[in-house]
Amino acid sequence: MIPYGRQDISAEDIDAVTEVLRSDWLTQGQAGPRFEQAMAAYCGSRSAIAVANATAALHIACLALDLGPGDTLWTSPNTFVASANCARYCGAGVDFVDIDPRTYNMSVSALAEKLEVAGSRGGLPKIVVPVHFAGQSCEMREIRALADRYGFRIVEDASHAVGGEYLGHKVGSCGYGDTTIFSFHPVKIITTGEGGMALTNDPKLAERLSYLRTHGIIRPAQPPEDPSEPRVNEERNGPWIYEQIELGLNYRMTDIQSALGTSQLARLDPFVARRRELAARYDRLLAKLPLTCPWQHPDTNSAWHLYVIRLHRNEIKLSRRQVFDALRAAGIGVNVHYIPVHTQPYYRKLGFETGMFPEAESYYEDAITLPLFSRMTNDEQDTVIAALEKILA
């Protein structure tokens, strides 16, 4: 089976993890800060906060931006459920903005229209979570302009987009959003096994993100020694002292994961370059088949986490399920990304119904994710294409 995604682990990665395993620090050592500093430098952001997974990063991002009961978060229906669930963890409401029919990202025009209506009714969102689907950035310049007009905060869900670019800058530089979220799951561009990260240029937000991932605990700064001043409360200044200043969570990333992430980061650009080669090759070799290849906005340079085709089912006379099953039977590990979040049973209980976001629903009915990963060979890709040609013939 040729999988739709696969991690790329090198001898250097294994050595980096082994070095940590042989050290005194398996967690809360120096590997975590090194990974954070390296990722911030790569993206051009001021701070990076590594956590256990991207869902944890989304959660503490919402907490740090004071999302809570009575507030609402808007996101895309074409995403994994975590992009919406993070609001529910905070006791907040959720709503969705339909997608652009070309990029499959949040539609700027749909967002603008929905904001205008919500503004007149007093129901504006506190946070908007644009999702950089498949590795292609949303139109963040336009979303930023809407945020300035309507007063919402922006959490970029860039779980798919580490290594991607928007308007000549790395995704994660945080030029338009309050914070950017990455995922390091094994099928993503680089991996830490499980893991996530929140990046930001706001020092106060970075500080809050840092202690929210660690039970809400800080260690008070030690005052300078001054022999002329009596030590009124020597115990308060002990090196063992810590203070919980608010209710946080245990969302830390281990040194084992951080070491793997730092090692993987050294190969991020070659990983993305190979994915772009494979995506271009798919574009060229699938051009004559009854399907639509992914469209790329000229302002973006995708990291190509996913390569999603849309079947022209009226031309092939086959259902998506029939094509999917035939490809799986041929040893092609295709997948589907994503079932629209608002159609999930949990969200239906909150009042969402089929038909509310027609572009996302129409996209879902036709979509199939083809295999794409950095170690994929041209021969493997040819096998995928040949199987697809035979099934669609």
N, C-alpha and C positions, 0 to 999 in steps of 0.2 A: 504494500500500500504506500503510495506517495502521499504524505500528509499535507494538509493545507498550510501548516506551519511547523517549524522545528528549530530548536535552539542550536547554536553553533558554539561548542565548547572546545577550547584548545588546550594544549599542554600548559601554556602559560596561565590559563584560567585555573587549572587544577593545582599548579604550583602556588598560585596566590592564595587559594583556599587552604592548601596544606600548611603554608607558612603560618596562617592564623591558628590552625588547629594545633600547631606545635608551640604556640605562644601562650602567654599567661592570660590573654584577654580574648574571650570568644564573643563578648558583647560589651558595649560601652567603653571600648578602647579607642585607639586612634584611627582604625580603619574606616569607621563611619565618617568622621570629619574629613578625612582625605577624599572619600568618595563624593561627599557634598561639595567640597571646594573644587574638585575636578569638574563636576557637572555644572556648577555655577559658572566656572571659567569657560567651559565649552559653549554654553548657551549665551553667555554675556549678561547674566543676571547677578544681582547683588548677593542673594542668599539662596540656599537649597537645604531642605529639611527632609532627610530620608526617613521612611516609615515602613511598616510591615507589608503594606500593599497599597495599591492605588485607591481602593475603597476607603481605607483609613485616611489617606491624604485628602480625599474629597470630604470626608466627615469632619476632620479637624479644620479644614479650610472654611467650611460653613460655620463651625463653632467660633472660629477666630473672627469671622465677619459678623458675629452676633445674630445669626439666623436662629429663630425660635418660634414658639407658638404665636399664631397670628400673622406670621410672615409667609411669603410664598416664594418658591424657587421655580424658574422656568428652564426647561432644557429641551433637547431634541427627542422625539419619539424613536429615532433611528440610532439606538445606542444600547449598550448593556445596561441592565437595570440599576447598577450602582450609581449612575449619573443622576438618577431621580431618588433613589433610596437614601442618599446622603441627607436630603432635606427631611425625610421622615424620621431619621435618627434624631434630628434636632427638634422634632415636634412640629415642623412647619408643613405647609401645604405644597403641592406640586401642580404645575401645569406644563403644557408642552407647546412648542412652536413647530409648525410643519416644515418639511425639508425642501431644499432647492431640487428641482427635478434633474439637474445636471450633476451637481457636486455631491448630492445626498447629505450635505451638511445643512445646518439650520438656515432657513431662508431669511435673508435680511428684509426683504419686502414683507414677508409674513410677520416677522418680528415687529417691524415698524407699524404695521396695521393693527396688530394686537395691542401694542403699547398705547396707541392713540385711543383705542376703545377703552382699555383698562384705565388710562389716565382720566377719561371723562367720567368713569364710574368709581374712581377711588380704589382701584384694585391693582396697582402696579407691583411688580415683583421686587423683592429686596435683592435677590441674586439671580443672574442669568448664567447658565452653564452651557456655552457653545461647545460642541463635541467635534473634534478634528477627525472626522470619520475616515478610516482606512489609511490615515497618515497625511491627509491634505488639510491644511489650515482652513478654518472658517474665514470669512471676510471681516477680520478683526478691526480694521480701520473704521468701517461703517458701523459695526456693533459698538465700538468705543464712542463714536459720535452720538449714538442713541443713548448710551449710558450717561454721557454728560448732559444730555437733554432731559432724561427722565429720572436720573438719580439712582440707578441700580448699580450693584457691584458685579464684577465679572470674575468667574472662576473658569479658566480654560481647561476643559477635559482633553488633554493631549496624550491620553494613554496610548494612542496609536502613532504618535507623531514625533517621538524623540528622534532627532536628526533631520527633521523636516525644516523647511524655511518658508517665511512669509515676508514679502516685500524686501528681500535681501537680508533678512535677519533670521537667526535661528529661532524656531519655536522654543519657548522657554525663556526668551530674553525679557518677557513681561513688559513689552512696550505698550500694550493695549489693555491687558487685564491686571487685576489685583494679584492673582496667583495663577500659576500653570501647574497642572498635575500630570505626572508621568507614571506609566506602569512598566514593571520589569518582570512580568509573567513570562514563562519560557517561550510562548509563541510570539512575543513582542520583539522589537528590533534588537535590543540587548536584554539580558536577563540577570537577575540575582536569585533565581529560583522562584520565590515570590518576592514582592517588594514594590514600593512606590516612592514618590517624591513630590514635594510641593516647592515650587520656586517662586520668589517674589523679589521686588525691589524696595519694598516697604520695611524698614528696620523694625518698627513696632509690630507689624504683622508677623515677621519672621520670628521675633522673640516669643510671641504668643503661640505660634505654631509649634515652636520648639518645646515649650513646657506642656502644651496640651497633649503631645505624644508621650509624655513621661509623667502621667498621673496628675498633671497640673502642678508639678513640683519645681521649685527653683532652689539654688544654693546661694544664700546671701553673700554679697561681696565682703571680703575681709577688710576691715578698716586698717589704715596704715598704723604701724607701731609708733607711739609717741610716749616716751618715758615720762614726760611732764604731765600727762593726763592719767588720772586714776582709772583703773579698769573697773567700771561700775558693774558690768555684767559680763564677766569673762566667759561664762558658759555660753552666752548667746553667740560668741564669735568663734566657737570651736570649729575645727575643720570638718567635723562630722555633722554639723547642723544643716538641715534642709527644711524648707517650708512649702506646704501645699497651699497655694494661693487661690486655686479654683479646682473644680472637679474635672480632671483630665482622664486620660486613658493610657493603657500600656500598648503603645503602637510603635515601639522602637524597632529599628532594623538591626540585626546582629552584625558583628564584625565579619563573620563568615560570608554573609550575603554582600556586605559592603566591599570586601576584598574582591569577590567575583565581579561585582559591578564596576569597580575601578579598572580591572583587567579587561572587561568587555568594552568599556568606554574607549579604550585605546584603539579598538577596531571598529568603532561605530561608523566612521566615514566609509571604509571599505564595505561594510555590511549594507549601508544605504545605497552606495554606488552600484553594487551587484543587484540589489532589488530593482533599482531604476533600469538597469540593463534588461532584466527579465521582463519588467512591465512593458518596456518599449518593444521587446520581441513579441510579447503577447499581442500588443496593439497591431503590429505588422502582420502576424501570421493568422490572426483571427478576423482580419478586416472583412473578408468575404463571407463569413458565416452569418446566419440570421440571429444576431445578438448585438447588443450595444456594449462597447468597451468603456471603461471609466474615463470621464471627461475631466481635464485638469484646468483649473482657473489660472489665467496667465500671471496672477500675483503670487502664486504658490509654487513650491517645489516639494512634492510629497515625499515622505519617508517610505511610502508603499508598504505599510503593514499588511494590507489586504489588497487583493486584486479581485474585484467583484464585477461579474458580467450580468447583463439583463437579457433574458431570453425574449425573442420575438415569437411568442407562443402562437400567434395567429398565423405565422408562416410555417412553423415546424409541426403543428398539429399534435404536440405532445405537452403534457403538463410539466410543471417544474419538478414535481415529485418523480415522474417517469424519467426525466433526464438525470436527476440527482441519483436515483437508484441505479440507473444504467452505468453512470460514471463510477459509483462505489463498487459495483460488480466488476468493473474493469480494473479495479485496483487504484482508483483515483480518489483520494481522501478529501473530496469537496465538503464544504460546509455552507451554512447560510447565516449571514450577519445583516440585520438583526430582526427578530420578531419585535414589532413595534411595542414599546413599553406599555403604552396605554391599553393594549389589548390583553395584558397579563391579568390573571384572575384577581390578584391583589389590587391592581389599579381599577379594575372594573367595579370592585366593591366600593371604591371611592367615587364612583359616578362616571367614569370614562366609558365610552362606547365605540364600537367599530363605526367608521365613517367620519369621526371627528377630525382626523388628520389624513386626508385622502392621498396626498403625495407619498407619505411614508408607507401607507398601506399598499398602494399601487406598486411602489418600488419593491416591497417585500415579496409580493406575489411572483415576481419575475427573477429575483436575485439568486445567484449562486456564486460562492467564493471559490476560486480556483487555487491550487497550491502555489505558494510563493514564499521562499525562504532563501537566506543568503548562500547556503551550500547547494541549492538546487542546480543541477547540471542542465545543459542544453538538451541532452538526451532525455532526461526526465521530463523537461518541459515539452519536448516533441511528443513524448508518450501521452501526455495530457491532451495536447492539441489533436493528435490522431484519434484518440478515443472520442473526443468531443465532435470532431468532423464525422466520424462514423455514426454516432448516435443521432446527430442532427440531419444527416443526409436524407 
